């Protein structure tokens, strides 16, 4: 069935205190999605971000981002006062996230709330900790110990705790018991707020598309607590790291630095860690987009001491066996395969065998030199069409930046001689994506708003100015929702009950 959705990171929502949260702005956004005739809300990974602020490099594959906890909800619950929150500096620009200031202020405010919470008598909190102890205990201890070492990576900790000596673990657990409890409190609050929001969205007919990185960060509780899952040597250092080869985004490739999985070990364990991870994901989301899907067929292995990704080699991944194991345990779950990049016949075969829809990105379609699988007429029904992703420029920024030859091909394709405004550029390519044969079409919010490159989310292989864009308050107007609904109806993507 044809349907559509909007890609909008939680962090990019408007509201007080410096960053988008799970508060009222999220509920308002859900209401606007309904008005706009949408069926899906796609977000970026929800994990706590580390240095560089990327949601794809998190301290935990299970934990939620403390920044997304809505302080106004905590005020309503009596854990904070408005005056306390207002005295902190969360950044001065409504349309740009200042992560440095948020880091300094958000944890200070959350600690005030924590000190006032009566967790010992909170039955829901006690149940939450018990239900999630398989990851929560390690994560809370990891963050407490990390703070005691001024935030450095665990590889720089003393050998005893770095290598998880039982005596050391017991000593640190006792010494930092209060700090550990604080991190559990944060996750409890995040989960309460997130599950309430998800329930609200679902009750309105909106499904959540979550996004999970294929890899975990080296500086994470996952790696520290489970080194046997990864290609890590006896001293705790990666033997090789993840990335991708040179491409249109980066002439030297992308050096992500994540530890690579020891797939032989995972296979012997029946892929139990992955099954556990995906089971958790499907509690949080209705659909899961798995980033960098092609690495399940073959992954790019870069020598750990290299400074660029140019000398990496492709190595065999787990293939279909992993997804067979997931299906046997979890049944038919909704997964989107992020199958972008250079697609070998074996990757194409794997995606087809799983039955998961792959991705089509319109911005990749207009190559003056030849044909493209991303052109709408070349798409297949079992796919998800995007104008662009979080790694792309906005449609307006992209169109202005491509070569004259590629631009002409795009104009020829849509039978146009040019555009009078940025809004016209965005609208033309949004319409083209919506009209594709792909069953599902996801449009980034910036393209519905007709924004230029200042609203770009991420520039791969760069640091310092990514993940910062926020939508203006009241930018998603009733009139815009009405116009979106009109386009959705035109291309037969309204929810079934409204057709």
N, C-alpha and C positions, 0 to 999 in steps of 0.2 A: 504494500500500500504506500502511495506517495505521501510524504510528510516533510516537515521542515522544522528547523530550530535556529537558535541564535547562540553564537560563541561569545561568552562574556565572562571574564575571570571575576571571581569574588572580590579580589583586591581592587579591581577597577570600578567597582560600584561607588556612587557618591555617598556622602554622609560625614559625620563628625569624626574627630580623632584620627585623622591622617591616612586612613586606608579603608577600603571596603570591608564590611563585616557581615555576620550572619544576622544582623538586626533588621530594622524596619525597611531599609533600602532593598534588601534581598526580597522581602515579601512584596514590596511595591513592584520590583522587577518581574516577579512571577505574575502579578496581576496584569502587567503590561504585555507579557508574553501571551497571556490568554486573550487580551484584547486584540493582539496582532495575529491571532489565529495559529499560534505556534504549538508544536507538540513536544519539543525538546529544548532543554537548556544545557549547553555544553560548557563546562568549566575547565580550568587547568588543575594540576595536582594540588591537593589540599594540605600536603605535608609542611612541617616547619622548615623554613628556608635557612640556608647557611650563608657563608660569605659569597657575595655575588648576587644574592637575592633570588636566584633561580629556583622555581618550584620543582625543577627536575634534578636538583642536588639538595637532598633533604637529610636531616639528621635521623630520620626514621621512615621506613616504608609504611608504617601503620599509624603514626601519630598525626594529629591535626595541628594546623598552624595557630599558635597562640594569638597572633595578630588579628585573626578573624573572629575571636570572641568579642561579642558586642558589649561594650561597657555600659550602654544605656540599659541593657537587660539586667546587668549586675546592679545597677542603681535601683531598678524596679524591685529587685530581690532583696534590697537592703544591705548588700555587701559593700557598696560604695556610695558616695554622695556626688552630686553633680559638681560641687565646688572642688572636691578632691581631683576629679578628672580634668576639670577646666584649668587647673593651675599648671598642668604639665604642657610642654611644647611637643606636639605631634607633627610639626611641620606647618608652614605658613601658606602653602599653595594647595587649593582645593582640587586642582587637576593634575597634581604630580605627587607621587609618594616619596617621602623622605625617610628611607629605611633607617638611617643613622639615628634620627631623632625618635623614631618609633621604637627602636631597640632600647634606647635609653629610658623611655617613658613607660612603654606598655608593661614591661615586667615589674616595674616599681608599683604601678597601679594594681596589677593582678596580685601582687604580694599583699597589698592592703586587703583586698577581697579575701584572699586565702586565710589571713590571720583572723578574720571575722567569721569564717565558716566553721560550723560545728560538725566536722566530718565524722567524728567518732559516733555520732547519733544519726547520721544520714544513711538510712538503709539502702537507698538507691546508689549512693556512692560506694558503699561496701560491696554491693552486688556487682557494680561496674568493675571494680578492681579485681574481683574474683573472676569474672567472665573474661577479662582481658589480661590476666596475669602472664599469659604466654608471650606477650611482647612488652606489656606496660612496665613490669618490674625492671627488665633490662634497660628500657629506654629512660625511665626516671633515674635509675642509678647512673647511667651513662651521662646524662645531662648534669647531675649533681657533681660527679667527679670531674667532668669537663670544666665546670665553673670553678672548681677548686684549683685547676691548673690554668686559670685565666683564659679559658676558651680554646686552648691549642688542641690540635688533633690528637686522638688517643695514641698515635704512634710515638708521641713525645712524652707520654706518661712514664712513671716508674715501671720497671719491668714486671713487678709483682701484680699490679692492677691491670697493666696493659695486656698481660697474658692470662688474666683472670685466675690467678692463684686463689684457691678457695678461702684461705685465711685472709688474704687481702680483700676479697670481695665482702667477706663478713665484717671486716674492720671498717671499710668504707661505708657499708650499708648502715652500720651502727652510728658512725661518726656523722653522717649526713642524712640521718633519718628525716629531719624536718624538711630539708631541701627536697628530698625524694618525694615526700608527701605533697609538697608544693607542685611538682611536675605532674603528679597523678591528678591533683585537683584541676590543673589546667586542662588536661585531657578529658576529664569528666565534664567540665563546663563546655568545652568545644563540642564534644559528642552530643550532649543534651541540646545545644543550640542547633547543631547541624541536623540531627534527626528530626527535630521539630520543624525545621525549614523544609526538609525533604518530604516529610509527611504532608505539609501544606501544599507544596508543589504537586505532589502526586494526586492530592484531593482535587486539585484544579485541572487535572488532566495533563500536567507537564511532567515528563520523565527527565531525569538527570543523567547526562552523559559525563562520566568521570574520565579522568586521563591519568594513566599511571606510566611512569618511566620504566623501561625494561630493566634498567640497572639501578642499583642502590649506590649511594655515595660512599667513598672510602671512609670519610670522616662521618661515620654513622653508628648507631647502636646495632644495626643489623650486622655490619662487618665485624665490629668488636666482639659481639656475643656469639657469632656463628662463622668464624673464619674458615671452617671446613667446607662451607658452601662455595668458596671462591678460590681462584688461582692465586693463593697467597703463600709465601715461603715461611720457613720455620721462625723467622724473626718478625713476621707480621707485615712484610712489605709485598706489594703486588708483583707478581712475576711479569705480568703484562697488563695493559689497561685498555679501556674501551674508547671508541671514537669512530670516525668515518673518514674515508679517503677524500682527497681533493675533489671539489665539485664546484657548482656555480656559486655556492655560498662562500666558499673559502678555497683559495688556490693551494694552500698547504694542508687542507683537510681540517677536521675538527678533532682536537685532542680533549676528550671529556675527562679522562683520568679515573673513571670508575673502575673498580675491580671487576674482573671477568668471572663468570660462573664456572665452577668445576662441574661440567655437565655429566661426566662419568659418575661423580658422587651423587648428583641429583637423581640420575637414572636408578642407581642402586637403592635409593631411598623411596623409589616410586613417585618421585616428583612431589613429595609431601609438603615441602616448603612452599612451592608454587601453588599447590592446591589450597593450603592454608591462607596464603596471601590473597588469592582470588576469591575465596569464600568471604574474607573480610571486605574486599572491594564491593562485592555484591550486596553487602549490608548497607554500604554507603551510597551506592549508585544503582541506577536501573540498567545502564549500559556502560561498558568499560572500553575506552579507546586505549589500546596497547601501543605505546610509542616504540618506534624503531623495530617493527615486526620482522623485518627481513633478517635480523640477527638470530632469530630462532632457526632459520635455515642455515645461514653462514654468518659468523660474526667477525668483525674486524679487530684483530689483535695487534696492539702497538707495543713495542718494547718499552718497559716502564721508565727507562731513563731518557727516552727521546723527548725532544722539545716540540716537535711537530708530529702530525699524523701521516707524514709522507711515506714512512718505511713500514707501515703495517702490513699484515698478511691476513687473508681470509681463512677462517677455520670452520669446521663443521659444527653446527648447532644441534639441538635435540630433535628438531624436525617435528613430525606429526605425533610422535609418541607422547610428547608433553600434553598436547591438546586432547589426545585420546584419554589420557589419565584424568585431566580436568573434567571432561565430559562424563566419564564414568562416576566421578565423585559428586559433581555439581549439577549434572544434567545439561540441558540445552540452554546455555547462558548467552546473553547478547554481548558480543565483542565486536569492536571495529578494529580492523588491522591497519595500522599506519604503515602502509607498504610503499612509501615514497622513496625516491632515489633510484639508483640503478637496479633494475629488476632482471635477475637472471631467470632462465626457464625453471630452475628448481624452486625459486622463491614464488614464482607465479603458480607453480603446481601446488606448493604448500598452502598458499592462501585459498586456492580453489578447493583443495581437499578439505580444509577446515569448514568451508561454507561461509566464513566470515566476510562481510562486505569490506572491500578495500577503499582507499581514498583517492579522489580526483581533485586536483587543485587547478582552478581555471587560470591562474596567473602563469602556470607552467605550460599552457597550451599553445601560445602564439609564438612559435619559432618559425621565422621566415624561411629557414633552410629546409623545412620538411614537415611531415605529418606529426601528430602527437596523440598519444592515448588519452590526453586530458581534454581534448576538444569534445564538446558536448555530444556531437554525433558519433563519436567513437566510444562513449561510455557504455557500460552495461547496467542493467537495472539493479543488480546486487552490488551497489557501491554508494559511497557518500560523497557528494559534490560540495566543494568549498570554493568560495572566491579566493580565499587565502587562509593561512593558519596563523598561529601566534608567532611563527618564525618569518612570516612574509610581511612586506610593507602593506599598508592599506591599498585598496584598489586605486585610489587617486594617486598616492605616492608611487605605486608601481607603474601606472600608465605613464606618468610624467618622466619616469626614469628609464624606460626601455628604449631600445634603439629605434630609429625612424622606420627601419624595415619591419621590425616586429610590430610596431604601432600600426603601420599600414595594414599588415595582415589582420590585426584585430579589428580595425575599422572595416575592412572588406568583409570580414566574417559576420559582423553585425549590421552590414549595409548602412554605414554612416560615413559622413564626410568630416566629422569632428564634433567637439563639444563646446558649449558656451560657458559651462561652469563645472566646478568640482562635483557638485551634486549630480549633474548630468552624467559625468564619467562613472561615478559609483552606481547610479541607478541602472545604467546600461549593462554593466557586467553582473550586477545582482540579478537582473531579469534573465540574463543569459544562463546563469547558474540555476536559477529556479526552473527554467524551461528545459533543463537537461533531462535525460531519461533516467538518471539515478533515482532510486527509490527515496533516498533521504538527501536533503540539501541543508547545509549549515552555513549561515552567513555571519561573519564577525560583526559585532555591534557597530564598530567604526565605519563599516561600509554602508550600513543603513543610515548612519549619521552623515555620510559623505565627507569624512575627515581626511586630511592630508597626512603626510609622513610624521607629523608631530604626535600622532596617536598610535604609532607603531609600538607593539609590545616588546619585541625582541629582535636583535640583530645577532644571529649566530656568530660565535667566535669573537665576540666583543664583550667588554665589561664596562660598567660605570654608568650606563644610562638606560638599562633595560628594565622591564617589568614595572615601570613607573606610571604609565598612563592611567588616568581616572576620568570617567565620564562626568560631564557637567551635571549639576543638579537640575532636574526637570528637563534634560535634553531629550529623553524618551517621552515625547508628548502624545496626547491622545490622537492628534492629527497624524503623527508619524505612524502610530499603531494602526490607525484606520487605513492609511495608504499601504502599509505592509500587508494587512489582511486582504486588501483588494488584489495585490499581486499574487498572494498565496492562493487565493480562490481562482484567479485566472489560470494558474498552472496546476490546478487540481491537487493542492497540498494541504487543504484544510483538514482538521481532524474529522474522522468519519461521522461523528454525531452532528457535525455542522454542515455537511455537504448536502 
